[in-house]
Amino acid sequence: MHTLKTTRVERERYLTGSTWEFDINKMPGFQMERREVLPSRVKALNTALTAARTGGPIFIIGEVGTGRTTFSLQLMDRIESNFIWIIGSQALSSVPFSTLSVLATQLPHGSTGTSPTELVTGIGRATSNRTQWIFLDQAEYVDQQSAAVLKQFATAGNIRLVVATTAVHAMPSELRSMISSPNFMRMELGPLTYDDAGVMLSEVLGGEVNSSAVTSLLEFSGGHALHLRELALDAQSTGALSKQQGYWTLNRSWTPHGKRTTDLINARLSNQPEDVREALELLAVTCPLPLPIARKLMGQSIYDAIDAGLVRLDFVSENPVTGERTEHVRLGAGLSSQLVFSSFDSSTLRRHINTIDEKLSWELFDAESRSRFTRHRLDMGLTVPIRELLSDVEQLTSARQFPQVIALTDLLDQQRVDSPDQLESLLIARADALYELGKPEAALALLQDHLPTGSPEIRFIAAKIAYASLGRLELAEQILEPRPGDPPGIAAYLLLIRSRANKVVDIASLRQYASMPELRSEGRASCLAHVLIEKSHSGSAEEAMAEYVRISSSPEWKTESASVRSELLFAFPAMAFALGMNPAQFAQLTVGDNLKEANVDHGNVIVGIGMGYLESGMASQALAALEQAIGLLSVGDPYLVKGFAAAFAAYAASLLGDRAKASYYLDMSRAEPEVSGQILRPIAERSLLSVVLDLEGEQAAEDLLHKLLAEAESFGRKNLVMRLLLEAWQCGLLADASRLSEAALQVQGPLAATLAGYQTALEDPAELNVGQLVQAHIEGGQLLLAAQLAASASERARVLGRRTVASHLLGLSVDIAQPLEHVNTSALGRARVDESLLTAREYATCIRAASGASNHEISQELFLSPRTVEGHLQRSYAKLGITDRRQLLAERVATDAGVLQAAEDTLALPVFE
């Protein structure tokens, strides 16, 4: 039985981050590290504090590793600093009054006797005149006799209890019976959330963590706090977790196998009966199983593992006629297959495989469990029938489980293949997986010898790799060059590659190919995606989005594989961009579920988040997302997306006035292959107008604008023309809005409808018509556009001598732009307080005015007269090119790099490949 009596000084040291030592059962050196209250626990903590005022018992329930102890200590500190901490011991749980004996020694003036009567009397005397809070940790190991006494004192005396346990049913009956207390409070701690994991990992690693790393490590850990910590340190020690762009970034090919994690799992399982550990290891090999199959394989031990809390029993469905329930068993308590699997050696694995082979037939497994079992058999050098291998590989490819595909095809040259078609299917699957995992050279080399006589599919995969991952369009076209006797699929794939490369193609033919039965379903989906993208570029985004929503909402869509879903999802960013959608609107569509089920690349997802934030004008959040994406792409960029992402990062930095970062990312974008972004590349190139203007001057920006406009017009891409003109107006390259409004009249969507009204509103600004357009932008989540329009209309009204209208519109712009910290454009008309343009007094005055200080407050702080302050401000306005203090923008010191507010929904935002 371990005890700890804490003091206010010790608790303050705990909460302020210092480590400290105390004596636990004569074990010096025990240390506790500071732990922040996890985001998902804040509400629970406040609820428990409210309950504590009633004096009733508070039960904190959670599996091992969920943070019960930390949460309880945080609660105790807020309730009462001078509490007693008793940690239950399994070894003493059968010793009568053992817990009570330990408690008595911790109470001032407690009993010095040893008999039960003396213990009870001493505790009663010590607590007769004051309330004593006790934190009873690992309460399942409290002996029954002590539990009875503690219940009595908690009910009729001055002892107050906070009880932490893995499960109420595991506690002695006397403690369990306290749930009938009228003031009883039950708090159940679930697995860690994404935000919890982000806080923990930032604390463990000492810095910001890439949202992809948080997602992956949380998945590996099963939401288990102890596992999460050890996994992160293991990944860091092997170099798989490294700093990229200022964020700890996990290589996506990493799998748990470190010593820290293995030791932790072995320690957790070491005290389990042999049959329970055997059941856990078998379940790690097979993955989740229906309960009847698990019972056939493991017998009674599966129920023992469930009772031990190490295996979960999940309800799947119930037959409405017979009432028969379908239940699956899976590892619980934060254990994952990867973690348990890493804790035993190859001889144990071989023994488990033999057991599974003897008791279960291959057909009993679902696709996921079957493929894992096949992989284990191959690892052990066992023969796998080609029928089974091919089926498993096809299932994994459709599910985009590419590491598993590689594992199953590693020994392809040693497998007996019954036909050329089977061999080609396996080669295609392996090559595609290598490409997806960032090994395009190896993928292309694998297919090289088969290209002269290969099928359309094998030639397309090779061409796709040559273009999309190596940037070699000429090689891709050579691979797909028509040959006598080629099936129609070759022409379809050649057109698709050229569409990806931003070549002018026949969209009608591409749509025809999208329904060609000779193509694989993935190929058809890819053709359709490119049709939707070109429709969006050309100005028909509403029609494209309607078609996408109709398809993705259909019953047939729900049965499509992850690979098919991911191909069609490729179109979503272009449609969203064309419509001017922001992240809040993405949630209204079916994209979120599609992304999760499609197992889409994390780098692409985070770039999509950055694009969404830029559509709202939230450049700080956008830059944070894009820097995370670039960090992730630095350790693996199978689709050559890094240059595309860097263009957006340069744009975000330019909006924030961070010229150094804007230059850095502009250079990065130009250094990457020109194919970066594929058919979506024009969207990123449009954003570089402001960057080039800021860094290289007006002539360079105008040259870029003319080049991009000519390209967009040659394609008939009316939406891109409109967006280029909008960007030119925003940064001051377009003097008036007439050309922009004319272009918008030829484009579908709410954004275009609003832009079409710019010319009239800006020529003769009135609060009503300008306000209507501004409101339309706000409803679309386009805060920057809304603020820009109000500011530009205000300036026009001022020129026309309409001072009241000008002032009201400027106030409207200022209010809208408040969330857009540090953002500025020519159209927004704010001015950064630039020290190089102002005198020392002018700079000091403007800095304070930008922060909201009045002239009187500034005069008192700077020891100047209010009149002198106003003079400094007016001279500063003239130098900075503004007319009103509301246009002042404090100089930006550094780019915000906080954790993304939307990171928990990372896999519910648009992506591209």
SULBELZI-V849308 format. One record per residue. N is the residue number from 1. SS is DSSP state (h for helix, s for strand, l for the rest). Layout:
N_SS, N_SS
This chain:
1_l, 2_s, 3_s, 4_s, 5_s, 6_l, 7_l, 8_h, 9_h, 10_h, 11_h, 12_h, 13_h, 14_h, 15_h, 16_l, 17_l, 18_l, 19_l, 20_l, 21_s, 22_s, 23_l, 24_l, 25_l, 26_l, 27_l, 28_l, 29_l, 30_s, 31_s, 32_l, 33_l, 34_l, 35_l, 36_l, 37_l, 38_l, 39_h, 40_h, 41_h, 42_h, 43_h, 44_h, 45_h, 46_h, 47_h, 48_h, 49_h, 50_h, 51_h, 52_h, 53_l, 54_l, 55_l, 56_l, 57_l, 58_s, 59_s, 60_s, 61_s, 62_l, 63_l, 64_l, 65_l, 66_l, 67_l, 68_h, 69_h, 70_h, 71_h, 72_h, 73_h, 74_h, 75_h, 76_h, 77_h, 78_h, 79_h, 80_l, 81_l, 82_l, 83_l, 84_s, 85_s, 86_s, 87_s, 88_l, 89_l, 90_h, 91_h, 92_h, 93_l, 94_l, 95_l, 96_l, 97_l, 98_h, 99_h, 100_h, 101_h, 102_h, 103_h, 104_h, 105_h, 106_h, 107_l, 108_l, 109_l, 110_l, 111_l, 112_l, 113_l, 114_l, 115_l, 116_h, 117_h, 118_h, 119_h, 120_h, 121_h, 122_h, 123_h, 124_h, 125_h, 126_h, 127_l, 128_l, 129_l, 130_l, 131_l, 132_s, 133_s, 134_s, 135_s, 136_s, 137_s, 138_l, 139_h, 140_h, 141_h, 142_l, 143_l, 144_h, 145_h, 146_h, 147_h, 148_h, 149_h, 150_h, 151_h, 152_h, 153_h, 154_h, 155_h, 156_h, 157_l, 158_l, 159_s, 160_s, 161_s, 162_s, 163_s, 164_s, 165_s, 166_l, 167_l, 168_h, 169_h, 170_h, 171_l, 172_l, 173_h, 174_h, 175_h, 176_h, 177_h, 178_h, 179_h, 180_h, 181_l, 182_l, 183_l, 184_l, 185_s, 186_s, 187_s, 188_s, 189_l, 190_l, 191_l, 192_l, 193_l, 194_h, 195_h, 196_h, 197_h, 198_h, 199_h, 200_h, 201_h, 202_h, 203_h, 204_h, 205_h, 206_l, 207_l, 208_l, 209_s, 210_l, 211_h, 212_h, 213_h, 214_h, 215_h, 216_h, 217_h, 218_h, 219_h, 220_h, 221_h, 222_l, 223_l, 224_l, 225_h, 226_h, 227_h, 228_h, 229_h, 230_h, 231_h, 232_h, 233_h, 234_h, 235_h, 236_h, 237_h, 238_l, 239_l, 240_l, 241_s, 242_s, 243_s, 244_s, 245_l, 246_l, 247_s, 248_s, 249_s, 250_s, 251_l, 252_l, 253_l, 254_l, 255_l, 256_l, 257_l, 258_l, 259_h, 260_h, 261_h, 262_h, 263_h, 264_h, 265_h, 266_h, 267_h, 268_h, 269_h, 270_l, 271_l, 272_l, 273_l, 274_h, 275_h, 276_h, 277_h, 278_h, 279_h, 280_h, 281_h, 282_h, 283_h, 284_h, 285_h, 286_h, 287_l, 288_l, 289_s, 290_s, 291_h, 292_h, 293_h, 294_h, 295_h, 296_h, 297_h, 298_h, 299_l, 300_l, 301_h, 302_h, 303_h, 304_h, 305_h, 306_h, 307_h, 308_l, 309_l, 310_l, 311_s, 312_s, 313_s, 314_s, 315_s, 316_s, 317_s, 318_s, 319_l, 320_l, 321_l, 322_l, 323_l, 324_l, 325_s, 326_s, 327_s, 328_s, 329_s, 330_s, 331_s, 332_l, 333_l, 334_l, 335_l, 336_l, 337_h, 338_h, 339_h, 340_h, 341_h, 342_l, 343_l, 344_l, 345_l, 346_h, 347_h, 348_h, 349_h, 350_h, 351_h, 352_h, 353_h, 354_h, 355_h, 356_h, 357_h, 358_h, 359_h, 360_l, 361_l, 362_h, 363_h, 364_h, 365_l, 366_l, 367_h, 368_h, 369_h, 370_h, 371_h, 372_h, 373_h, 374_h, 375_h, 376_h, 377_h, 378_h, 379_h, 380_l, 381_l, 382_l, 383_l, 384_l, 385_l, 386_h, 387_h, 388_h, 389_h, 390_h, 391_h, 392_h, 393_h, 394_h, 395_h, 396_h, 397_h, 398_h, 399_l, 400_l, 401_l, 402_h, 403_h, 404_h, 405_h, 406_h, 407_h, 408_h, 409_h, 410_l, 411_l, 412_h, 413_h, 414_h, 415_l, 416_l, 417_l, 418_l, 419_l, 420_h, 421_h, 422_h, 423_h, 424_h, 425_h, 426_h, 427_h, 428_h, 429_h, 430_h, 431_h, 432_h, 433_h, 434_h, 435_h, 436_h, 437_l, 438_l, 439_l, 440_h, 441_h, 442_h, 443_h, 444_h, 445_h, 446_h, 447_h, 448_h, 449_h, 450_h, 451_l, 452_l, 453_l, 454_l, 455_l, 456_h, 457_h, 458_h, 459_h, 460_h, 461_h, 462_h, 463_h, 464_h, 465_h, 466_h, 467_h, 468_h, 469_h, 470_l, 471_l, 472_l, 473_h, 474_h, 475_h, 476_h, 477_h, 478_h, 479_h, 480_l, 481_l, 482_l, 483_l, 484_l, 485_l, 486_l, 487_l, 488_h, 489_h, 490_h, 491_h, 492_h, 493_h, 494_h, 495_h, 496_h, 497_h, 498_h, 499_h, 500_h, 501_l, 502_l, 503_l, 504_l, 505_l, 506_l, 507_h, 508_h, 509_h, 510_h, 511_h, 512_h, 513_h, 514_l, 515_l, 516_l, 517_l, 518_l, 519_l, 520_l, 521_h, 522_h, 523_h, 524_h, 525_h, 526_h, 527_h, 528_h, 529_h, 530_h, 531_h, 532_h, 533_h, 534_h, 535_h, 536_h, 537_h, 538_h, 539_l, 540_l, 541_h, 542_h, 543_h, 544_h, 545_h, 546_h, 547_h, 548_h, 549_h, 550_h, 551_h, 552_h, 553_l, 554_l, 555_l, 556_l, 557_h, 558_h, 559_h, 560_l, 561_l, 562_h, 563_h, 564_h, 565_h, 566_h, 567_h, 568_h, 569_h, 570_l, 571_l, 572_h, 573_h, 574_h, 575_h, 576_h, 577_h, 578_h, 579_h, 580_l, 581_l, 582_l, 583_h, 584_h, 585_h, 586_h, 587_l, 588_l, 589_l, 590_l, 591_h, 592_h, 593_h, 594_h, 595_h, 596_h, 597_h, 598_h, 599_l, 600_l, 601_l, 602_h, 603_h, 604_h, 605_h, 606_h, 607_h, 608_h, 609_h, 610_h, 611_h, 612_h, 613_h, 614_h, 615_h, 616_h, 617_l, 618_l, 619_h, 620_h, 621_h, 622_h, 623_h, 624_h, 625_h, 626_h, 627_h, 628_h, 629_h, 630_h, 631_h, 632_h, 633_h, 634_h, 635_l, 636_l, 637_l, 638_l, 639_l, 640_l, 641_l, 642_h, 643_h, 644_h, 645_h, 646_h, 647_h, 648_h, 649_h, 650_h, 651_h, 652_h, 653_h, 654_h, 655_h, 656_l, 657_l, 658_l, 659_h, 660_h, 661_h, 662_h, 663_h, 664_h, 665_h, 666_h, 667_h, 668_h, 669_h, 670_h, 671_h, 672_l, 673_l, 674_l, 675_l, 676_l, 677_l, 678_h, 679_h, 680_h, 681_h, 682_h, 683_h, 684_h, 685_h, 686_h, 687_h, 688_h, 689_h, 690_h, 691_h, 692_h, 693_h, 694_h, 695_h, 696_h, 697_l, 698_h, 699_h, 700_h, 701_h, 702_h, 703_h, 704_h, 705_h, 706_h, 707_h, 708_h, 709_h, 710_h, 711_h, 712_h, 713_h, 714_h, 715_h, 716_l, 717_l, 718_h, 719_h, 720_h, 721_h, 722_h, 723_h, 724_h, 725_h, 726_h, 727_h, 728_h, 729_h, 730_h, 731_h, 732_l, 733_l, 734_l, 735_l, 736_l, 737_l, 738_h, 739_h, 740_h, 741_h, 742_h, 743_h, 744_h, 745_l, 746_l, 747_l, 748_l, 749_l, 750_h, 751_h, 752_h, 753_h, 754_h, 755_h, 756_l, 757_l, 758_h, 759_h, 760_h, 761_h, 762_h, 763_h, 764_l, 765_l, 766_l, 767_h, 768_h, 769_h, 770_h, 771_h, 772_h, 773_h, 774_h, 775_h, 776_h, 777_h, 778_h, 779_h, 780_l, 781_l, 782_l, 783_h, 784_h, 785_h, 786_h, 787_h, 788_h, 789_h, 790_h, 791_h, 792_h, 793_h, 794_h, 795_h, 796_h, 797_h, 798_h, 799_h, 800_l, 801_l, 802_l, 803_h, 804_h, 805_h, 806_h, 807_h, 808_h, 809_h, 810_h, 811_h, 812_h, 813_h, 814_h, 815_h, 816_h, 817_h, 818_h, 819_h, 820_l, 821_l, 822_l, 823_l, 824_l, 825_l, 826_l, 827_l, 828_l, 829_l, 830_l, 831_s, 832_s, 833_l, 834_l, 835_h, 836_h, 837_h, 838_l, 839_l, 840_h, 841_h, 842_h, 843_h, 844_h, 845_h, 846_h, 847_h, 848_h, 849_h, 850_h, 851_l, 852_l, 853_l, 854_l, 855_h, 856_h, 857_h, 858_h, 859_h, 860_h, 861_h, 862_h, 863_l, 864_l, 865_l, 866_h, 867_h, 868_h, 869_h, 870_h, 871_h, 872_h, 873_h, 874_h, 875_h, 876_h, 877_h, 878_h, 879_h, 880_h, 881_l, 882_l, 883_l, 884_l, 885_h, 886_h, 887_h, 888_s, 889_s, 890_l, 891_l, 892_l, 893_l, 894_l, 895_l, 896_l, 897_l, 898_l, 899_l, 900_l, 901_l, 902_l, 903_h, 904_h, 905_h, 906_h, 907_h, 908_h, 909_l, 910_l, 911_l, 912_l, 913_l
